[in-house]
Every structure is written in C-alpha cells, then in structure tokens.
Amino acid sequence: SVADVEEAARAEAGGASYVAVGPIFPTTTKPDAGEPVGLGVITEIKRAVRIPVVAIGGIALGNIASVAAAGADAAAVASAVVLAPDMADAVRALKKEFERGTN
C-alpha cells in the first residue's frame, strides 16, 4: 500500500506489479490504516506510474464511481461486501457503479 506519488514510484521501481492506494476514505476495517488520502491522490499516482492502481479504504456503493472516475484501475472492497445481506448482489452492484465511473 502507498499513500503518495513518491511511495508509488518507489514501489514500481522496486518491481511491484501494482500499487494499492489508500485509505481513500475513512475506514473501520483497518483502524491503523491512517488518515484518508482522498481521490486526488489516485489521479496523481495514476499519472506517475505505469502499473495498475488499486484504490482501497472506505470504498462502498455510494463512492466507488468516484474512485473509478479518479483513475483507479480497480477497487479493493471489504465491508461493503461482507456486511451485505447478499454478497453476490453487493459485488454486482459495486461492479456496475465502478464501470459507471469509468464512462
């Protein structure tokens, strides 16, 4: 996981195949994740590296489209899936919203 362009560039130079950026939003899944870095960091890192950028932290149905719109190649989601009444439906809805954000 990285939180800024410098960390992402070091990870790429060190051979990383992707970078996880975050936490993007406040998260209760990992209390020691640190302060949210926000959507702008996704865009900055995406411009600076050639490897995929995966957003993580506090991502849910209501904000996943903005994560995609900021340039993330993917989003790592935990609570929005495992706490859903129907995890398969939650994944389908998240995927649809992520794709909406890429258009």
Sequence and secondary structure as in RCSB ss.txt:
>XXXX:A:sequence
SVADVEEAARAEAGGASYVAVGPIFPTTTKPDAGEPVGLGVITEIKRAVRIPVVAIGGIALGNIASVAAAGADAA
AVASAVVLAPDMADAVRALKKEFERGTN
>XXXX:A:secstr
 BSSHHHHHHHHHTT S EEE  SS  SSSTTS S   HHHHHHHHHH SS EEEESS  TTTHHHHHHTT SEE
E SHHHHTSSSHHHHHHHHHHHHHHHH 
